[in-house]
Amino acid sequence: MKYRQLTKEQFESLHEEFARFLASQSIDVKEWNQLKKEKPQVAEEELNVFSDVVWDDVLTRTKHLEHFSKQSINLFKCDEKEMHRIFVKVNKDIDLLEKEGYEWLLKNTTNEAVELFTGTKSYSGERNVELFDLIEKGSTISKGELFEYFKKLIS
């Protein structure tokens, strides 16, 4: 398995897509239920294959990631060949995970307590696997507004 199996909630929200996936392999509902009962390891493998297909699709379309901690934010723009990073560090006793701390940052981006760093790196392995690793470590997929906001400040 390339990534990880989708959660029960994710499978439930994708039940129609999963049904089409099974149908593309000529497996109907009756056969699926029989497979789960008589060959659970084969059913598990079908869930794994479907999970990888979904993750690959989502990750291929992912252009931005964000990771927030109490005093820093990592913003990523994920191009095809390389990843651009903006690291925002706040050297002040505020919590960026709280609304007040986040709002303070947006109002005080030029404050001496705010440091901005940038960098670019090529992917060392497969792009989607690297993005997945960042998601597993707490990053979330975003539309990139915050990345673009800080990019303009830096330029």
Secondary structure, 3 states (H helix, E strand, C coil): CCCCCCCHHHHHHCHHHHHHHHHHCCCCHHHHHHHHHHCHHHHHHHHHHHHHHHHHHHHHHCCEEEEECCCEEEEEEECCCEEEEEEEEECCCCCCCCHHHHHHHHHCCCCCCEEEEEEEEECCCCHHHHHHHHHHCCCEEECCHHHHHHHHHHC
